[in-house]
Amino acid sequence: MNVIVREIRPQARADLEGFAAVRHAALPFYLITADSLAHDLAHFSPAARYRPLVAEDDGEIIGTAQVGLIHDSPDPGQGFVNVYVRPDRTGRGAGSLLVRAAEEHLAAQGATRLLSWVLEGPGNRAFAERHGYRASRSAHFLRLDLANGTLPPLQDPPPGVELRTAADFADDPRTLFALDAETVSDEPSDAGAELTDYEAWLAETWRHPLNDLELSVVAVADGRPAAFTAARTDGARRYGSGMTGTARAHRGRGLAKLVKNHSLHRARAAGYTHAFTGNDTGNGPMLAINRWFGYEVCATEVRHVRELG
């Protein structure tokens, strides 16, 4: 057994596929492909100092770490460390080596507060605590059986509201960016986030290979997007909700349910069999909406925090 940690090689297809395979094994409800990973590597903001790591055991990639600065937070000095090891390759020291390398990188970049998502479970929680991380907020992964489940019937939009797809905004998605920025700023979070760079949003989000413009549905009121659900698909059978949000001025009208229901119906008609999403455990309204659709909690992650220095 000879476990080493190194940076991923963005041009090496084997590295991309190995990284994606580990993440899929550890988080089967999270959409990732070698192509989506390559896109992330190519378009991550330089300000993030992003440094994905892999742990190899005799040449086999058995662990991964997403490491970088939370550059879009209004509070500077925060970094993220998300470590995942293949469930059948734990106990070999890969996780500890990845954490150590990640912390050294982030400390050198000036990070003083590190955030890490840890899958719920006594072993994972104990691992985080041994490395100096304390539990904070939590979030659920949810799963919906599109092939065999029963979706709520489609409903017509209320008067003055029109349904479109994100593809209808392909020529100029700036109004969708504005709506995304408004809803992101209201999401529960330890770090907080601000979307202010339109060009970066185009590169990192709008043109992301998992972003499915035909299945992303937008409710338009008074000529402007009022609510949306962003769909992500792996090109095979898996559909994921990237973000669902409603403008503050239009909340309480059922528009989030409306757009998500139409998106799910479109996804099922397109042949997708499993839908996944995630919600902060404190986001009661969105959890209620997802329960209404038939989503069930399939896993929980707990955000852990470590203060450096």
Secondary structure, 3 states (H helix, E strand, C coil): CCEEEEECCCCCHHHHHHHHHHHHHHCCCCCCCHHHHHHHHHHCCHHHCCCCEEEEECCEEEEEEEEEECCCCCCCCEEEEEEEECHHHCCCCHHHHHHHHHHHHHHHCCCCEEEEEEECCHHHHHHHHHCCCEEEEEEEEEEEECCCCCCCCCCCCCCCEEEEEHHHHCCCCHHHHHHHHHHHHCCCCCCCCCCCCHHHHHHHHHCCCCEEEEEEEEEEECCEEEEEEEEEECCCCEEEEEEEEECHHHCCCCHHHHHHHHHHHHHHHCCCCEEEEEEECCCHHHHHHHHHHCCEEEEEEEEEEEECC
